[in-house]
């Protein structure tokens, strides 16, 4: 046997990774040919971590991170909405000023990352620019804003953030603010959906061509966004209540309403919105002690140490965790209710997302495989992964241009 034949035999005998073995040639081709995007990356929160680089390969087991350039390449991910997330704080002049400055800094980090690594990434501000970047082999970065708390009561700041690149905005996060009710505020609702200022926020978003994101808001607030907006809206990372009844998930009625108005619901890969675990005081105490030992923000070395100790707690005191099949339940139900033109996916990676079998972007081809196993076509896959989300972004921008 020649040396070449021996080498070929050795290669053929070497087992492929489990994920690669599970993806059929047809699914691999469909995934490759689609423009694959995630509508809510929280990865910008990592950009300022000392010792962490988006060009290095990381893993959830090593430092908890779920998105970087090597893994985007492996997962066939072309880009996405990179979130400027600002936690809700005091609704005071001082609180608004601090939130504004925080958001400006985070947005600057996103822009600088794309500029520093311009061979690998491209800051893109339109759907067509994103498509062009993907075609050229660069990962597109579209800045989004999760929680418009940095806007405060001054809607002129929406124009400022738009000029700096923000193309998607949501009004609220985990608690109510001056724009809208949150689905998870322990105090309950305050405005009955959008506030009067929130309705003006919708109008200004339409004027600027900003895509409106209803995730984290109450169903009523999101319904009002969809009703008042002149263009379709998006839910960048939300599940469906019919599969798991959680306040962060949306009703079939809202899903159908958004779909009929041309909007899109991107299913969220977030375990606690998919399974319910019994309270575990011992686990809660262990995690609280761990967080006291490693207060944030942490550099990369301390983050690696933190994750190692967190993994030990997870092994000793495991919590209920959803899996990829439960994510697919949400996806299939959403498609049944709203249609293939109204559904996509967000891992909510680096922001708490991730389930068994779908814990970083390298697993995205498996979602394509499961879609095709269920009878969906290559064209359906293309709509699901990026076609739908980029379509509504284009519609928002074209309407504003007119």
C-alpha positions in Angstrom: 0.0 0.0 0.0 1.4 3.4 -0.9 2.0 6.1 1.6 -0.9 8.2 0.2 -3.3 5.2 0.5 -2.2 4.6 4.1 -2.8 8.3 4.9 -6.2 8.2 3.3 -7.1 5.1 5.3 -6.0 6.7 8.5 -8.1 9.8 7.8 -11.2 7.7 7.0 -10.8 5.7 10.2 -10.5 8.9 12.4 -14.0 9.6 13.9 -15.4 13.0 13.2 -16.8 15.1 16.1 -20.3 14.1 17.1 -21.8 17.2 15.7 -20.1 16.9 12.3 -21.3 13.3 12.1 -24.9 14.3 12.9 -25.2 16.9 10.0 -26.2 15.5 6.7 -24.7 16.8 3.4 -28.1 18.4 2.5 -28.3 20.2 5.9 -24.7 21.2 5.7 -25.3 22.7 2.2 -28.5 24.5 3.3 -26.7 26.0 6.3 -23.7 27.0 4.2 -25.8 28.8 1.6 -28.1 30.6 4.1 -27.1 33.9 5.6 -27.0 32.7 9.2 -27.4 35.4 11.8 -28.3 35.7 15.5 -30.5 38.6 16.4 -29.2 39.1 20.0 -25.5 38.6 20.8 -24.6 39.9 24.3 -20.9 39.4 23.4 -20.1 43.1 23.5 -20.1 42.8 27.3 -16.9 40.7 26.9 -15.1 43.1 24.6 -13.6 45.1 27.4 -12.6 42.1 29.5 -8.8 42.2 30.0 -7.2 39.2 28.4 -10.2 38.2 26.3 -10.1 38.5 22.5 -12.9 37.8 20.0 -10.3 36.4 17.7 -9.3 33.7 20.1 -11.2 30.4 20.5 -12.9 30.1 23.8 -15.5 27.7 25.2 -18.4 27.7 27.7 -16.4 25.3 29.9 -13.3 27.5 29.9 -14.6 31.0 30.5 -18.4 30.9 30.0 -18.3 32.7 26.6 -20.3 31.4 23.7 -19.4 33.6 20.7 -16.0 34.4 19.1 -14.7 34.5 15.5 -13.3 30.9 15.3 -16.6 29.5 16.6 -18.7 31.7 14.3 -16.7 30.2 11.4 -17.2 26.7 12.7 -20.9 27.2 13.2 -21.4 28.9 9.8 -22.6 32.1 11.5 -22.3 35.2 9.2 -23.1 37.8 11.8 -25.9 39.4 13.9 -27.2 42.1 16.1 -24.6 43.0 18.7 -26.3 44.3 21.8 -25.6 47.5 23.7 -27.2 46.3 26.9 -27.7 48.7 29.8 -29.2 47.4 33.1 -32.2 49.4 34.3 -31.2 51.9 37.0 -32.7 54.9 38.8 -35.1 56.9 36.8 -33.3 60.2 37.8 -31.3 62.8 35.9 -28.1 61.2 37.4 -29.2 57.7 36.5 -30.1 58.7 32.9 -26.7 60.4 32.4 -24.8 57.4 33.7 -26.8 55.1 31.5 -26.2 57.3 28.4 -22.5 57.4 29.0 -22.4 53.6 29.7 -24.2 52.9 26.4 -22.0 55.3 24.4 -18.9 53.5 25.8 -20.2 50.0 25.0 -21.2 51.2 21.5 -17.7 52.5 21.0 -16.3 49.2 22.0 -18.4 47.5 19.4 -17.3 49.9 16.7 -13.6 49.7 17.7 -13.7 45.9 17.7 -15.0 45.9 14.1 -12.4 48.4 13.0 -9.5 46.6 14.8 -10.4 43.3 13.2 -11.7 44.6 9.8 -10.4 41.5 8.0 -12.8 39.3 10.0 -15.6 41.7 10.9 -17.5 44.5 9.2 -19.7 47.2 10.9 -22.8 47.1 8.8 -25.7 49.5 9.0 -28.1 48.2 6.4 -29.4 44.7 5.4 -27.7 45.0 2.1 -24.4 45.9 3.7 -24.8 42.8 5.9 -25.4 40.6 2.9 -22.4 42.1 1.1 -20.2 41.4 4.1 -21.3 37.8 4.3 -20.7 37.3 0.7 -17.2 38.7 1.1 -16.5 36.3 4.0 -16.6 38.9 6.8 -18.8 38.6 9.9 -21.3 41.4 9.9 -21.9 43.5 13.1 -25.2 45.4 13.4 -25.4 47.3 16.7 -28.6 47.0 18.6 -29.8 48.5 21.9 -31.4 46.3 24.6 -33.3 48.6 26.9 -33.7 52.3 25.9 -33.0 53.4 29.5 -29.9 55.3 28.1 -32.4 57.5 26.2 -34.1 58.5 29.4 -36.7 61.1 28.7 -34.8 62.7 25.9 -35.8 61.1 22.6 -33.3 63.2 20.7 -30.7 60.7 22.0 -32.3 58.1 19.8 -30.9 60.2 16.9 -27.5 60.3 18.5 -27.3 56.5 18.9 -28.6 56.0 15.4 -25.9 58.2 14.0 -23.4 56.1 15.8 -24.7 52.9 14.3 -27.6 51.5 16.4 -30.2 50.0 14.1 -32.4 48.0 16.5 -33.9 49.2 19.8 -36.1 47.8 22.6 -37.8 50.0 25.1 -37.4 48.1 28.4 -35.6 45.2 30.1 -36.3 43.4 33.4 -38.3 46.3 35.1 -40.5 49.0 33.9 -39.1 52.3 32.8 -40.4 55.6 31.4 -41.1 54.0 28.0 -42.9 50.7 28.6 -43.9 48.0 31.0 -41.5 45.0 31.5 -42.8 41.5 31.5 -40.8 40.7 34.6 -41.2 43.7 36.9 -42.0 42.2 40.3 -44.1 45.3 41.0 -46.4 44.6 38.1 -47.3 46.9 35.3 -47.2 50.7 35.4 -48.4 52.0 32.0 -50.7 49.4 30.6 -48.2 48.7 27.9 -46.4 51.7 26.4 -46.2 55.0 28.2 -47.2 58.2 26.3 -43.4 58.8 25.9 -43.1 55.2 24.7 -45.6 55.9 21.9 -43.4 58.8 20.8 -40.4 56.5 21.0 -42.2 54.2 18.4 -42.8 57.2 16.1 -39.2 58.4 16.4 -37.9 54.8 15.7 -40.0 54.8 12.5 -38.7 58.2 11.5 -35.1 57.1 11.9 -35.6 53.7 10.3 -34.7 51.9 13.6 -36.1 48.3 13.8 -38.4 48.1 16.9 -37.7 45.2 19.3 -40.5 44.1 21.7 -38.5 41.5 23.7 -38.7 41.9 27.5 -41.8 44.1 27.3 -45.2 42.9 28.3 -47.4 41.3 25.6 -49.6 44.4 25.7 -46.7 46.7 25.2 -45.3 44.6 22.3 -48.8 44.5 20.8 -49.0 48.3 20.9 -45.6 48.5 19.3 -46.7 46.3 16.5 -50.0 48.3 16.2 -48.5 51.8 16.3 -45.5 51.1 14.2 -45.7 51.9 10.5 -43.3 49.0 9.8 -43.1 45.4 11.1 -41.4 44.8 14.5 -39.1 42.1 15.7 -38.9 40.1 19.0 -35.2 39.6 19.0 -35.1 36.9 21.7 -38.5 35.5 23.0 -40.1 32.1 23.5 -43.7 31.1 23.3 -46.1 30.7 26.2 -48.0 27.8 24.7 -44.9 25.6 25.1 -43.7 27.0 28.4 -45.7 29.6 30.4 -43.2 32.2 31.5 -43.7 36.0 31.5 -40.8 36.4 29.1 -42.5 34.2 26.5 -45.3 35.6 24.3 -48.8 34.4 23.6 -50.0 32.8 20.4 -52.3 35.8 20.0 -49.4 38.2 20.0 -47.3 36.0 17.8 -50.1 35.8 15.3 -50.6 39.5 15.4 -46.9 40.3 14.9 -46.8 37.8 12.0 -49.8 39.2 10.2 -48.3 42.6 10.3 -45.1 41.2 8.7 -43.0 41.0 11.8 -40.7 38.3 13.2 -40.3 36.4 16.4 -36.8 35.1 17.1 -37.0 32.2 19.5 -34.8 32.5 22.6 -32.4 29.7 23.8 -32.7 30.5 27.5 -33.1 27.5 29.8 -35.2 29.2 32.6 -37.8 30.2 30.0 -38.2 26.6 29.0 -38.0 24.5 32.1 -38.9 25.2 35.7 -36.5 24.0 38.5 -37.4 23.7 42.1 -35.7 26.2 44.4 -32.5 24.9 45.9 -31.3 27.0 48.9 -27.9 25.2 49.0 -27.2 26.0 45.4 -28.3 29.6 45.8 -26.0 30.0 48.8 -23.1 28.4 47.0 -23.5 30.7 44.0 -23.8 33.7 46.2 -20.6 32.8 48.0 -18.8 32.3 44.7 -19.9 35.7 43.4 -18.6 37.3 46.6 -15.3 35.5 46.0 -15.1 36.7 42.4 -16.8 40.1 42.2 -17.1 41.6 38.8 -15.8 42.9 36.5 -13.3 40.1 36.2 -10.3 39.8 33.9 -9.9 36.7 31.8 -7.8 34.8 34.3 -10.2 35.3 37.1 -13.1 34.5 34.8 -11.5 31.1 34.0 -11.1 30.4 37.7 -14.7 31.5 38.4 -16.1 29.2 35.7 -14.1 26.2 37.0 -15.6 26.7 40.5 -19.0 27.3 39.0 -18.8 24.0 37.1 -17.9 22.2 40.4 -21.1 23.7 42.0 -23.1 22.6 38.9 -21.9 19.1 39.3 -22.5 19.0 43.0 -25.8 20.8 43.0 -27.2 20.6 39.5 -30.0 22.8 38.3 -32.7 21.9 35.8 -31.6 22.7 32.3 -33.5 22.6 29.0 -32.2 20.9 25.9 -32.1 21.5 22.2 -35.3 19.5 21.6 -37.2 21.8 23.9 -35.9 24.8 21.9 -37.2 23.1 18.7 -40.6 22.7 20.4 -40.8 26.5 20.6 -39.5 26.9 17.0 -42.0 24.4 15.5 -44.9 25.8 17.5 -44.0 29.4 16.4 -43.8 28.3 12.8 -47.2 26.5 13.1 -48.8 29.7 14.5 -47.0 32.4 12.6 -45.6 30.8 9.5 -42.0 30.3 8.3 -41.8 33.9 7.3 -42.2 35.0 10.9 -39.7 32.9 12.9 -36.0 32.9 13.6 -33.5 32.2 16.4 -31.4 33.9 19.0 -29.2 32.1 21.4 -29.1 35.0 23.8 -25.5 33.9 24.0 -23.1 35.6 26.4 -26.2 36.9 28.1 -27.4 33.8 30.0 -28.6 31.7 27.0 -27.6 28.2 26.2 -29.1 24.7 26.7 -27.9 21.1 26.5 -26.9 20.5 22.9 -27.1 24.1 22.0 -24.6 26.0 24.2 -22.7 28.1 21.7 -22.7 29.1 18.1 -20.9 26.0 16.9 -24.1 24.0 17.4 -26.2 26.1 15.0 -25.9 23.5 12.1 -27.8 21.1 14.4 -30.8 23.4 14.3 -30.7 23.3 10.5 -30.6 19.6 10.6 -33.6 19.4 12.9 -35.5 21.8 10.7 -34.8 19.7 7.6 -35.6 16.5 9.4 -39.0 18.0 10.1 -39.5 18.6 6.4 -38.5 22.2 6.0 -36.8 23.1 2.8 -33.5 24.9 2.0 -35.5 28.0 1.2 -37.3 27.8 4.6 -33.9 27.4 6.3 -32.6 30.6 4.6 -35.7 32.6 5.8 -35.3 31.2 9.3 -31.6 32.0 9.8 -31.4 35.5 8.4 -33.8 36.2 5.7 -36.7 37.2 7.9 -34.7 39.4 10.3 -32.9 41.2 7.6 -36.2 41.7 5.7 -37.8 43.6 8.6 -34.6 45.6 9.1 -34.8 46.6 5.4 -38.4 47.4 5.6 -37.8 49.8 8.6 -35.0 51.5 6.8 -36.8 51.8 3.4 -39.9 53.3 5.0 -37.8 55.9 6.8 -36.0 56.8 3.5 -39.4 57.5 1.9 
